[in-house]
Amino acid sequence: MKRSRSIPTRLRIGALGLALSLAAGFAGAQVFGPADTDFKGSVRAATPVVLPGSEIEIGGTGFKPGQAITLLRGETALNAEPYVADADGRFSAKLRIPADAVAGRHPVVVRVANPDAAAVFDLKISKEVPLSGQDRFDVASHKLVQGLYQSAYSAASDALFVTAAVGRPPVTRSELLKVDPETLEIVARVTPAQVPGHDDGRVFAVYGVGVDDVNGNVWVTNTRDNTAAVYRQSDLSLVRQFEPGTVPHARDVLVDTRDGRVYASATGENTLTVFDARTLEVLEPVTIESTVRGEKFGPMSLDLDPATGKVYTVSMSTGEAAIIDGASGRVERVFALPNAAGASGIAYDPRGKRLYVASQGSDNLLIVDADSGDVLHDVYVGAGALNVAFDPVSGLAFVPSRGAGTITAVDGDGRIVANLDGGTFPNHVTADGRGHVFAVNKSRGADDPAGDHIRRIAPKAR
């Protein structure tokens, strides 16, 4: 016959004490008061780059007037007194970040009272990477126009093609530039045509850019109008403007001259729009399914292995990479990229068979074995690592970090060779395959002396 197991007296007394303690705590206040059943409050850091030891701006919107807001990291309240939402349901405040704060994404609990609610927002804390290695590179810089976005180098034309667009819709200022790669001077320019059906002067503003040296064209994406266009490299005359809706929120465009295909990433969708490079016809799209259950692969930057025609892209929304066979349009593989938050840039090293992935949410560069998908190195490069280009001559990857204002050169072993000044808001880099990397940056406005530049970066001869 089995004995019944009694609870030790010490534990029974302890449990009774805990119950009495909780009851006493509840007795002095209404713990389960009225709840905010229509809660829409949100909090964000208004300061673009959050560093340890800094004082930042915090802003909240969507609260009920008079609601009290306390921010908690773990068990610690970050604000000594609750913030109170004003008549518009907003609040703004300054918040001191501890000097010993660890870089990364930190979940902060938003505790709300009167009526009660709770939410969580991610506060990303970055760290500074000091400038270094300037003596190892020759850097030339030249100011172009406001709103620089991307650039692409054409070996056939020995020219850089640079896109620029200013402001938010309706965008009325945009140019496609042809730039001398030696002098960095503009040799030709064109303003895109106006978008039909609007009387506000908006144009088919240009953002992404890729070159087709077989057919003598330069391709651009018109992100705001969900489409793409083709111009002639020689004189920047318009070859074809595709209809709005051809590429939803078009971002990058990549030309595969081996298979005669052009790919444009549809940000927010899980597809690449595909064109015939010669006939300019729209072909069957490539659909990329995420390996993350319930999530959608969101393609961003694109790169190519010109020898095999394989196309590589990354997903900003799911932290994954995809490999596509260009000839068949078949997705060969989709795999996870650990610690790639907000992955937006990708570059391929055909000799080392490595992928370089820049992620603006985790401030890092991943060096990945393209065959196995294994992460070989995880390199912290700076706040807002946005894009990456691989230079086959030096064997270095170059990463512009928008928040940090730097361009970081990293070798294949994950070592930072140099961290260079990139001016205000470095946005994009491209390599010419001849040992030069070109970087463009944005500005805080037309009067920003450190913005709207193109840089040519090359290792010094040793």
C-alpha positions as CSV (number, residue, x, y, z in Angstrom):
1,M,0.0,0.0,0.0
2,K,1.4,3.4,-1.0
3,R,2.0,6.0,1.6
4,S,0.5,9.4,1.0
5,R,3.1,12.2,0.7
6,S,2.5,15.1,3.0
7,I,3.7,18.6,2.5
8,P,6.4,19.5,5.0
9,T,5.2,22.0,7.7
10,R,7.9,24.5,6.8
11,L,6.7,24.7,3.1
12,R,3.0,24.9,4.2
13,I,3.8,27.8,6.5
14,G,5.9,29.5,3.8
15,A,3.1,29.2,1.2
16,L,0.6,30.6,3.8
17,G,2.9,33.5,4.5
18,L,3.2,34.3,0.8
19,A,-0.6,34.2,0.3
20,L,-1.0,36.5,3.3
21,S,1.7,38.9,2.0
22,L,0.1,39.1,-1.5
23,A,-3.4,39.6,0.1
24,A,-1.9,42.5,2.2
25,G,-0.3,44.0,-0.9
26,F,-3.6,43.9,-2.8
27,A,-5.5,45.3,0.0
28,G,-4.1,48.8,-0.3
29,A,-4.7,49.4,-4.0
30,Q,-6.9,48.2,-6.8
31,V,-4.5,46.0,-8.7
32,F,-7.0,45.0,-11.4
33,G,-8.4,48.4,-12.3
34,P,-10.0,49.5,-15.5
35,A,-8.1,48.3,-18.6
36,D,-7.5,50.2,-21.8
37,T,-9.4,47.9,-24.2
38,D,-8.5,50.1,-27.2
39,F,-4.9,50.7,-26.4
40,K,-2.9,52.2,-29.3
41,G,0.0,53.8,-27.5
42,S,3.6,53.4,-28.8
43,V,7.0,54.6,-27.7
44,R,10.2,55.1,-29.7
45,A,13.6,56.7,-29.4
46,A,13.6,59.9,-31.3
47,T,17.4,60.1,-31.2
48,P,18.7,58.3,-34.3
49,V,21.7,56.6,-32.7
50,V,21.6,55.6,-29.0
51,L,25.0,55.2,-27.3
52,P,26.0,54.1,-23.8
53,G,26.2,57.1,-21.5
54,S,24.2,59.4,-23.8
55,E,21.0,61.3,-23.1
56,I,18.4,60.6,-25.7
57,E,14.9,61.8,-26.7
58,I,12.0,59.5,-26.1
59,G,8.6,60.1,-27.7
60,G,5.2,58.5,-27.2
61,T,2.0,58.8,-29.3
62,G,-1.5,57.2,-29.3
63,F,-2.1,57.3,-25.6
64,K,-5.2,58.4,-23.8
65,P,-4.9,62.0,-22.4
66,G,-3.6,61.8,-18.8
67,Q,-2.3,58.2,-19.0
68,A,0.9,57.7,-16.9
69,I,3.7,55.9,-18.6
70,T,6.6,54.1,-16.9
71,L,9.4,52.5,-18.9
72,L,11.0,49.3,-17.4
73,R,14.1,47.4,-18.4
74,G,13.9,44.2,-16.5
75,E,12.9,45.2,-13.0
76,T,14.4,48.7,-13.2
77,A,12.2,51.7,-13.9
78,L,14.1,54.0,-16.4
79,N,12.1,57.1,-15.5
80,A,11.9,58.1,-11.8
81,E,8.5,59.7,-12.3
82,P,5.9,58.5,-14.8
83,Y,5.5,60.4,-18.1
84,V,2.0,61.8,-18.5
85,A,0.3,61.9,-21.9
86,D,-0.9,65.4,-22.9
87,A,-4.3,66.3,-24.4
88,D,-3.2,64.9,-27.8
89,G,-2.1,61.6,-26.2
90,R,1.6,62.4,-26.6
91,F,4.6,62.8,-24.5
92,S,8.3,63.6,-25.0
93,A,11.1,63.3,-22.6
94,K,14.9,62.9,-22.2
95,L,16.3,59.6,-21.0
96,R,19.8,58.9,-19.7
97,I,21.3,55.6,-21.0
98,P,23.7,54.0,-18.5
99,A,27.4,54.1,-19.4
100,D,27.6,50.3,-18.9
101,A,24.8,49.6,-21.3
102,V,25.5,46.6,-23.6
103,A,25.1,47.2,-27.4
104,G,22.1,45.4,-28.8
105,R,18.4,45.4,-29.0
106,H,16.8,45.7,-25.6
107,P,13.1,45.0,-24.9
108,V,11.6,47.8,-22.8
109,V,8.3,47.4,-21.1
110,V,5.8,50.3,-21.4
111,R,3.7,50.2,-18.3
112,V,0.6,52.3,-18.5
113,A,-1.9,53.4,-15.9
114,N,-5.3,55.2,-15.9
115,P,-6.6,53.2,-17.7
116,D,-4.1,50.3,-17.5
117,A,-2.2,48.8,-20.4
118,A,1.2,47.4,-21.3
119,A,3.4,47.1,-24.4
120,V,7.0,46.4,-25.3
121,F,9.3,48.3,-27.6
122,D,12.9,47.5,-28.8
123,L,15.5,50.1,-27.8
124,K,18.6,49.5,-29.9
125,I,21.8,50.6,-28.3
126,S,24.9,50.9,-30.5
127,K,28.5,51.4,-29.7
128,E,31.2,53.6,-31.3
129,V,33.8,52.0,-33.5
130,P,36.8,54.5,-33.7
131,L,38.1,55.7,-37.0
132,S,41.2,53.8,-38.0
133,G,43.4,52.8,-41.0
134,Q,43.1,56.1,-42.9
135,D,46.8,55.9,-43.9
136,R,46.1,52.7,-45.8
137,F,43.7,54.1,-48.3
138,D,43.5,56.9,-50.9
139,V,40.2,58.6,-50.7
140,A,38.9,61.2,-53.1
141,S,35.6,63.0,-52.5
142,H,33.4,65.3,-54.6
143,K,30.1,67.0,-53.9
144,L,27.3,66.1,-56.4
145,V,23.6,66.9,-55.9
146,Q,21.2,66.5,-53.0
147,G,19.5,63.1,-52.4
148,L,22.1,60.7,-53.6
149,Y,20.9,57.1,-53.3
150,Q,22.9,54.5,-55.2
151,S,25.6,54.2,-57.9
152,A,26.7,51.5,-60.3
153,Y,29.9,51.3,-62.4
154,S,29.9,50.4,-66.2
155,A,33.1,49.0,-67.5
156,A,31.9,49.4,-71.1
157,S,31.3,53.1,-70.7
158,D,33.9,53.6,-67.9
159,A,31.4,55.7,-66.1
160,L,29.4,55.7,-62.8
161,F,25.7,56.1,-62.9
162,V,24.3,57.7,-59.8
163,T,20.7,58.1,-58.7
164,A,19.3,61.0,-56.7
165,A,15.9,61.8,-55.3
166,V,14.9,64.5,-52.8
167,G,12.1,64.3,-50.2
168,R,8.9,62.3,-49.8
169,P,6.0,62.0,-52.3
170,P,5.2,63.8,-54.3
171,V,8.9,63.7,-55.3
172,T,9.6,66.6,-57.8
173,R,13.4,66.6,-57.7
174,S,15.2,63.6,-59.0
175,E,18.1,63.0,-61.4
176,L,20.1,60.2,-63.1
177,L,23.7,61.3,-63.3
178,K,26.6,60.0,-65.4
179,V,29.8,60.6,-63.5
180,D,33.5,60.4,-64.5
181,P,35.1,57.8,-62.1
182,E,38.5,59.6,-62.2
183,T,37.4,63.2,-61.7
184,L,34.1,62.4,-60.0
185,E,32.6,65.2,-62.1
186,I,29.1,65.0,-63.6
187,V,29.4,64.5,-67.4
188,A,25.7,64.1,-68.2
189,R,22.4,64.2,-66.3
190,V,18.7,63.8,-66.9
191,T,15.5,64.5,-64.9
192,P,12.9,61.7,-65.2
193,A,9.6,62.3,-66.9
194,Q,6.6,63.4,-64.9
195,V,4.2,60.8,-63.7
196,P,1.0,61.0,-65.8
197,G,-2.3,61.7,-64.1
198,H,-1.0,64.0,-61.5
199,D,-0.8,67.8,-61.5
200,D,1.7,68.2,-58.6
201,G,4.8,68.0,-60.7
202,R,5.9,64.5,-59.4
203,V,8.4,62.6,-61.5
204,F,9.4,59.0,-61.8
205,A,12.1,59.5,-59.2
206,V,15.1,57.1,-59.4
207,Y,16.6,55.1,-56.5
208,G,18.2,51.7,-57.3
209,V,20.5,51.4,-60.3
210,G,22.2,48.6,-62.3
211,V,24.1,48.6,-65.6
212,D,23.8,46.4,-68.7
213,D,27.0,46.5,-70.6
214,V,25.8,44.0,-73.3
215,N,22.9,46.1,-74.4
216,G,24.3,49.5,-73.4
217,N,21.5,50.3,-70.9
218,V,21.3,51.5,-67.3
219,W,18.3,50.3,-65.3
220,V,16.8,52.2,-62.4
221,T,14.0,51.6,-59.9
222,N,11.2,54.1,-59.3
223,T,10.4,53.1,-55.7
224,R,7.7,55.7,-55.0
225,D,5.8,54.7,-58.2
226,N,6.3,50.9,-57.8
227,T,8.1,50.4,-61.1
228,A,11.4,50.6,-63.1
229,A,12.8,52.4,-66.1
230,V,15.6,51.9,-68.7
231,Y,17.9,54.6,-70.0
232,R,20.7,54.6,-72.6
233,Q,24.2,54.7,-71.1
234,S,25.6,56.9,-73.9
235,D,23.3,59.9,-73.6
236,L,20.8,59.0,-70.8
237,S,17.9,59.0,-73.2
238,L,14.9,57.1,-72.0
239,V,14.5,53.7,-73.5
240,R,11.4,52.5,-71.6
241,Q,9.4,53.6,-68.6
242,F,7.5,50.7,-67.2
243,E,3.9,51.2,-65.9
244,P,3.4,52.0,-62.2
245,G,2.7,48.7,-60.3
246,T,5.3,46.7,-62.3
247,V,7.5,46.3,-59.2
248,P,5.8,46.9,-55.8
249,H,8.1,49.3,-53.8
250,A,11.0,48.6,-56.1
251,R,14.4,48.8,-54.4
252,D,17.5,47.2,-56.0
253,V,17.9,46.3,-59.6
254,L,20.5,43.8,-60.9
255,V,21.5,42.9,-64.4
256,D,22.7,39.3,-65.3
257,T,24.4,39.7,-68.7
258,R,25.2,35.9,-68.7
259,D,21.5,34.8,-68.9
260,G,20.1,38.1,-70.2
261,R,17.9,38.7,-67.1
262,V,17.2,41.8,-65.0
263,Y,16.0,41.4,-61.4
264,A,14.3,44.0,-59.2
265,S,13.5,43.4,-55.6
266,A,10.0,44.1,-54.4
267,T,10.4,45.3,-50.8
268,G,7.4,44.2,-48.7
269,E,6.6,41.4,-51.1
270,N,8.3,38.0,-51.4
271,T,9.1,38.4,-55.0
272,L,11.7,39.5,-57.5
273,T,10.3,41.0,-60.7
274,V,12.2,39.7,-63.7
275,F,12.8,41.3,-67.1
276,D,14.3,40.2,-70.4
277,A,17.4,42.4,-70.7
278,R,17.2,42.5,-74.5
279,T,13.5,42.7,-75.3
280,L,12.6,44.5,-72.0
281,E,9.6,42.2,-71.6
282,V,8.4,41.4,-68.1
283,L,8.9,37.7,-67.3
284,E,7.7,35.3,-64.6
285,P,8.6,36.6,-61.2
286,V,10.7,34.7,-58.7
287,T,8.8,33.9,-55.5
288,I,10.8,33.3,-52.4
289,E,9.2,31.5,-49.5
290,S,10.5,32.1,-46.0
291,T,11.6,29.2,-43.8
292,V,10.1,31.1,-40.8
293,R,6.6,29.9,-40.1
294,G,4.0,32.6,-40.8
295,E,6.5,35.2,-42.0
296,K,7.2,36.7,-45.5
297,F,10.6,36.9,-47.1
298,G,11.2,40.6,-47.8
299,P,14.0,40.9,-50.4
300,M,16.4,43.9,-50.2
301,S,19.8,44.1,-51.9
302,L,20.9,41.8,-54.7
303,D,24.2,40.4,-55.9
304,L,25.3,38.0,-58.6
305,D,27.9,35.4,-59.4
306,P,28.6,36.3,-63.0
307,A,30.2,32.9,-63.7
308,T,27.2,30.8,-62.7
309,G,24.3,33.3,-62.9
310,K,23.3,32.6,-59.3
311,V,21.5,35.6,-57.7
312,Y,21.8,36.3,-54.0
313,T,19.4,38.3,-51.9
314,V,18.6,39.0,-48.2
315,S,15.4,39.4,-46.3
316,M,15.1,42.4,-44.1
317,S,11.9,41.1,-42.4
318,T,13.1,37.5,-41.5
319,G,16.9,37.6,-41.3
320,E,17.4,35.1,-44.2
321,A,19.3,34.7,-47.4
322,A,18.2,33.2,-50.7
323,I,20.1,31.7,-53.6
324,I,18.4,31.7,-57.0
325,D,19.4,30.0,-60.2
326,G,19.2,32.7,-62.8
327,A,18.8,30.5,-65.8
328,S,15.7,28.7,-64.5
329,G,14.4,31.2,-62.0
330,R,14.3,28.4,-59.4
331,V,15.0,29.2,-55.7
332,E,17.8,26.8,-54.8
333,R,18.0,27.6,-51.1
334,V,16.7,29.8,-48.3
335,F,18.6,29.8,-45.0
336,A,18.6,31.6,-41.7
337,L,21.2,34.3,-40.8
338,P,21.7,34.3,-37.0
339,N,22.0,37.8,-35.5
340,A,21.0,39.5,-38.8
341,A,18.3,42.0,-37.6
342,G,17.1,44.2,-40.5
343,A,19.4,42.6,-43.1
344,S,19.6,45.0,-46.0
345,G,22.9,44.6,-47.8
346,I,24.6,41.6,-49.6
347,A,27.7,41.0,-51.6
348,Y,29.2,37.8,-53.0
349,D,32.9,36.8,-53.2
350,P,33.1,34.3,-56.0
351,R,36.7,33.3,-55.3
352,G,36.2,32.7,-51.6
353,K,32.5,31.6,-52.1
354,R,31.4,33.8,-49.3
355,L,28.4,36.0,-48.7
356,Y,28.8,39.3,-46.9
357,V,25.6,40.5,-45.2
358,A,25.1,43.9,-43.6
359,S,22.3,44.4,-41.1
360,Q,21.1,47.8,-40.0
361,G,19.2,46.5,-37.0
362,S,22.1,44.6,-35.5
363,D,24.9,47.0,-36.7
364,N,27.0,44.1,-38.0
365,L,28.5,42.3,-41.0
366,L,28.1,38.6,-41.3
367,I,30.6,36.6,-43.3
368,V,28.8,33.4,-44.5
369,D,29.9,30.3,-46.3
370,A,27.7,30.4,-49.4
371,D,27.6,26.6,-49.8
372,S,26.8,25.6,-46.2
373,G,25.1,28.8,-45.0
374,D,27.3,28.7,-41.9
375,V,28.3,32.1,-40.3
376,L,32.1,32.2,-40.3
377,H,32.4,35.7,-38.7
378,D,30.1,38.2,-37.0
379,V,31.7,41.7,-37.1
380,Y,30.4,44.7,-35.3
381,V,30.9,47.6,-37.7
382,G,28.7,50.5,-36.4
383,A,25.3,51.9,-36.1
384,G,23.0,51.3,-39.1
385,A,25.1,49.0,-41.3
386,L,23.2,49.5,-44.4
387,N,24.9,48.1,-47.5
388,V,28.1,46.2,-48.5
389,A,30.3,45.8,-51.6
390,F,33.1,43.3,-52.1
391,D,36.3,44.4,-53.9
392,P,37.9,41.4,-55.6
393,V,41.3,43.1,-56.0
394,S,41.9,43.8,-52.3
395,G,39.7,41.0,-51.0
396,L,37.9,43.5,-48.7
397,A,34.3,44.1,-48.0
398,F,33.2,47.7,-47.5
399,V,30.2,48.6,-45.3
400,P,28.6,52.0,-45.0
401,S,27.0,52.5,-41.6
402,R,24.3,55.3,-41.9
403,G,24.0,56.1,-38.3
404,A,27.7,55.9,-37.5
405,G,28.7,57.9,-40.5
406,T,31.5,55.5,-41.4
407,I,32.7,53.1,-44.1
408,T,34.3,50.0,-42.7
409,A,36.7,47.8,-44.6
410,V,36.7,44.2,-43.4
411,D,38.9,41.3,-44.5
412,G,37.8,37.7,-45.1
413,D,38.9,36.7,-41.6
414,G,36.5,39.2,-40.0
415,R,39.2,41.7,-39.1
416,I,38.5,45.5,-39.4
417,V,41.2,46.8,-41.6
418,A,40.0,50.4,-41.6
419,N,37.1,52.5,-40.4
420,L,36.9,55.5,-42.6
421,D,34.9,58.8,-42.3
422,G,31.9,58.4,-44.6
423,G,30.3,61.9,-44.1
424,T,26.7,62.3,-43.3
425,F,24.4,59.3,-43.7
426,P,26.5,56.9,-45.9
427,N,24.0,55.1,-48.1
428,H,25.5,52.9,-50.7
429,V,28.8,51.4,-52.0
430,T,29.7,49.7,-55.3
431,A,33.0,48.2,-56.6
432,D,34.3,48.6,-60.1
433,G,36.3,45.3,-60.1
434,R,39.5,47.2,-60.6
435,G,40.4,48.0,-57.0
436,H,38.1,51.0,-56.4
437,V,35.0,51.3,-54.3
438,F,32.6,54.2,-54.7
439,A,30.4,55.4,-51.9
440,V,27.6,57.9,-51.9
441,N,26.0,59.6,-48.9
442,K,23.0,61.7,-48.1
443,S,22.8,65.0,-46.3
444,R,20.8,66.7,-43.5
445,G,19.9,69.4,-46.0
446,A,21.2,71.5,-48.9
447,D,23.6,73.4,-46.6
448,D,25.2,70.3,-45.1
449,P,28.9,70.4,-46.0
450,A,29.5,66.7,-45.2
451,G,26.5,65.4,-47.3
452,D,25.8,64.6,-50.9
453,H,29.3,63.4,-51.7
454,I,30.6,60.6,-53.9
455,R,33.9,59.0,-52.6
456,R,36.4,56.9,-54.4
457,I,38.3,54.6,-52.1
458,A,41.3,52.5,-53.0
459,P,44.0,50.8,-50.9
460,K,47.4,52.5,-51.2
461,A,50.1,50.6,-53.1
462,R,52.6,49.0,-50.7
